[in-house]
Structure formats: C-alpha cells, structure tokens
C-alpha cells in the first residue's frame, strides 16, 4: 500500500507509539498516509480508539509474527 511517511515504533511501549503517531500526523496534510510499524500489542487498541476519536482512518492493519503494521490516513 502507498504511504507518504513511515513511522517505526518497534521496541516502544504505550503510550510512546501513540504519541509519536500524533506528532507525525500534526506535520502531515489531509489525505496523506503514514505507515506505522509497532511491536506493542496495546497499539491495536490504542490506534483503534485514537482513530475513532480523531477521524483519522486506519486503511489497513495486520500483524506478522508479533509485528503490527498500520496504514493511517490523515483526515
């Protein structure tokens, strides 16, 4: 999937992946997509709730061997 930015938060634990996502989204334009790579299992819930609360859309989400991948489109 196409992305405009990549954010690697592997090894970071809650709330750092979410805080880093918020920071990168602040610098993005509406419609741009960031790919986030995370290893914190809590990111599934955190990013889901964040998406619901902010309107930023999770386009795709998957997990491969304990690594979580997200593609998030800025509203």
C-alpha contacts under 8 A as a table, 3 or more apart, distances in Angstrom:
res1	aa1	res2	aa2	distance
1	X	71	X	7.88
2	X	33	X	7.46
3	X	6	X	7.14
3	X	32	X	7.36
3	X	33	X	4.88
3	X	34	X	5.43
3	X	35	X	6.02
3	X	71	X	7.35
4	X	32	X	6.05
4	X	33	X	5.31
4	X	34	X	5.83
4	X	35	X	7.92
5	X	33	X	6.55
5	X	34	X	4.59
5	X	35	X	6.26
6	X	34	X	5.51
6	X	35	X	4.77
6	X	36	X	6.02
6	X	37	X	7.97
7	X	20	X	7.95
7	X	21	X	7.44
7	X	24	X	7.99
7	X	34	X	7.01
7	X	35	X	6.07
7	X	36	X	4.73
7	X	37	X	6.31
8	X	36	X	5.89
8	X	37	X	4.86
8	X	38	X	6.56
9	X	12	X	5.61
9	X	16	X	7.90
9	X	17	X	5.59
9	X	20	X	7.81
9	X	36	X	7.13
9	X	37	X	5.78
9	X	38	X	4.96
9	X	39	X	7.28
10	X	37	X	6.29
10	X	38	X	4.64
10	X	39	X	5.01
10	X	40	X	7.46
10	X	67	X	7.92
11	X	38	X	7.39
11	X	39	X	6.05
11	X	40	X	7.26
12	X	16	X	6.09
12	X	17	X	6.31
12	X	38	X	7.58
12	X	39	X	7.28
12	X	40	X	6.76
13	X	16	X	5.81
13	X	17	X	6.66
13	X	40	X	5.59
14	X	17	X	6.20
14	X	18	X	7.10
14	X	40	X	7.08
14	X	42	X	6.76
14	X	43	X	7.25
15	X	18	X	5.54
15	X	19	X	6.20
16	X	19	X	4.99
16	X	20	X	6.04
17	X	20	X	5.22
17	X	21	X	6.17
17	X	38	X	7.15
17	X	43	X	7.15
18	X	21	X	4.99
18	X	22	X	6.20
18	X	43	X	7.44
18	X	46	X	6.94
18	X	47	X	6.87
19	X	22	X	5.13
19	X	23	X	6.29
20	X	23	X	5.08
20	X	24	X	6.31
21	X	24	X	5.30
21	X	25	X	6.10
21	X	36	X	7.74
22	X	25	X	5.16
22	X	26	X	6.28
23	X	26	X	5.28
23	X	27	X	6.99
24	X	27	X	5.39
24	X	28	X	6.62
25	X	28	X	5.08
25	X	29	X	7.97
25	X	34	X	7.93
25	X	74	X	6.67
28	X	32	X	6.52
28	X	74	X	7.27
29	X	32	X	5.80
29	X	74	X	7.03
30	X	73	X	7.79
30	X	74	X	5.14
30	X	75	X	5.21
31	X	73	X	5.82
31	X	74	X	5.28
31	X	75	X	6.06
32	X	73	X	5.65
32	X	74	X	5.71
33	X	71	X	6.43
33	X	72	X	5.42
33	X	73	X	4.34
33	X	74	X	6.34
34	X	70	X	7.96
34	X	71	X	5.68
34	X	72	X	5.35
34	X	73	X	6.55
35	X	69	X	7.01
35	X	70	X	5.52
35	X	71	X	4.50
35	X	72	X	6.44
36	X	68	X	7.97
36	X	69	X	5.75
36	X	70	X	5.06
36	X	71	X	6.43
36	X	72	X	7.76
37	X	67	X	6.96
37	X	68	X	5.74
37	X	69	X	4.82
37	X	70	X	6.63
38	X	43	X	7.10
38	X	67	X	5.90
38	X	68	X	5.06
38	X	69	X	6.55
39	X	43	X	7.91
39	X	66	X	6.19
39	X	67	X	4.86
39	X	68	X	5.94
40	X	43	X	5.58
40	X	68	X	7.86
41	X	44	X	6.10
41	X	66	X	7.81
41	X	68	X	7.75
42	X	45	X	5.60
42	X	46	X	6.10
43	X	46	X	4.79
43	X	47	X	5.59
44	X	47	X	5.65
44	X	48	X	6.15
44	X	68	X	7.92
45	X	48	X	5.11
45	X	49	X	6.13
46	X	49	X	5.38
46	X	50	X	6.04
47	X	50	X	4.92
47	X	51	X	5.95
48	X	51	X	5.16
48	X	52	X	6.30
48	X	58	X	7.70
49	X	52	X	5.09
49	X	53	X	6.14
50	X	53	X	5.16
50	X	54	X	5.99
50	X	56	X	7.84
51	X	54	X	5.36
51	X	55	X	5.45
51	X	56	X	4.97
51	X	57	X	5.85
51	X	58	X	6.75
52	X	55	X	5.69
52	X	56	X	7.43
55	X	74	X	7.92
55	X	75	X	5.99
56	X	72	X	6.69
56	X	73	X	5.76
56	X	74	X	4.88
56	X	75	X	4.86
57	X	72	X	5.51
57	X	73	X	5.09
57	X	74	X	6.66
57	X	75	X	6.98
58	X	61	X	7.01
58	X	70	X	6.84
58	X	71	X	5.82
58	X	72	X	4.43
58	X	73	X	6.38
59	X	70	X	7.58
59	X	71	X	5.41
59	X	72	X	5.68
59	X	73	X	6.67
60	X	69	X	7.99
60	X	70	X	5.77
60	X	71	X	5.25
60	X	72	X	7.39
61	X	68	X	7.32
61	X	69	X	5.60
61	X	70	X	4.52
61	X	71	X	6.53
62	X	68	X	5.83
62	X	69	X	5.29
62	X	70	X	6.72
63	X	66	X	6.31
63	X	67	X	5.50
63	X	68	X	4.39
63	X	69	X	6.15
64	X	67	X	5.25
64	X	68	X	6.53
